[in-house]
Amino acid sequence: MEKVIWELNNDDLIKEAFMDTQYIMFAEGGAMGEAGAVYIVTAGGSIFHLNYVYGDIRLKKLYQTIPVLKNFSEGQYEENADICGFFFIYLGAGNNLFVREDAYEEFIQMTGTDKAPEELYAIWMDVAWKIIEKRNQGKLPFETKNKAEMQLLMKLMDREGVKKLSEEERIEEDMEAGYDPFEEERIYVTQELVHGEKIPDSLKVEEGFFTDGRSYLSEMWCYDLITNVTYYFPADDPLSGEILNDKKKIEDYLIRQKKLLANEEHPMEVMVLDTKEGKIYSVTVSVGCDDDYFCEAYM
């Protein structure tokens, strides 16, 4: 996750976009540091900054958007008081922190209970970010933010001139970061999927993924002294598309996946299996007969 701080104006304060706020730092009008500063950090990792002293923010609108601040402004609260589901932590010199109850225990464990307010002031953001990163590891933005929050972020990106990624660029970035945006749409090939309850006794079995993300299963088996390798993989894929049912195209695909060698002839047969998940290619390559060698076929 990348830590980006977005600047807010008064017309950005839409209550629905901040429903998942987890941390709020509220500096009073005469606070040391940046007087009137407010930092809002959501559970999904959005960080927003505004200033009600020097910016166009109206306190009434801010209080409507973040009700805990209104409650705080109307009362006197002791350290660690629970205000509307947030715990109050004093950061010193007019700076106040509010941590939502579902993050409070972990936050206190990481900061300890013996730090002075000014020490907490210096570290609270880093501690909050570590907790958020850990909780959101492996998740995509739309999985951690509600619709209103995502819409606000898109609006801020437009306003600040942030370059939007094309769909292809977004997918490429996700894949490079170890995320698979098509995980729920893919067919995952297993022995149970292609054989049902009658799983054969193969010499060797491997499961893995091709470079385009397509799942595959390979089995080495022997019949009438002929050693064969059969590859099972989806005909279609949500990222790389469909491989046409053409023996030459399928052979070229397996060569690109480094399962077959380009400079050899490959005795092979192609079948299409109609499984409950979708169409699966069954590609059988004969690699040898007794002591006779035909070709290489890597598992």
Secondary structure, 3 states (H helix, E strand, C coil): CCCCEEECCHHHCCHHHHCCEEEEEEECCCCCCCCCEEEEEECCCCEEEEECCCCCCCHHHHHHHCHHHHHHHCCCCCCCCEECCEEEEEEECCEEEEEEHHHHHHHHHHHCCCCCHHHHHHHHHHHHHHHHHHHCCCCCHHHHCCHHHHHHHHHHHHHHCCCCCCHHHHHHHHHHCCCCCCCCCCCCCCHHHHHCCCCCCCCEEEEEECCCCCEEEEEEEEECCEEEEEEEEECCCCCCCCCCCCHHHHHHHHHHCCCCCCCCCCCEEEEEEECCCCEEEEEEEEEEECCEECCCCCC
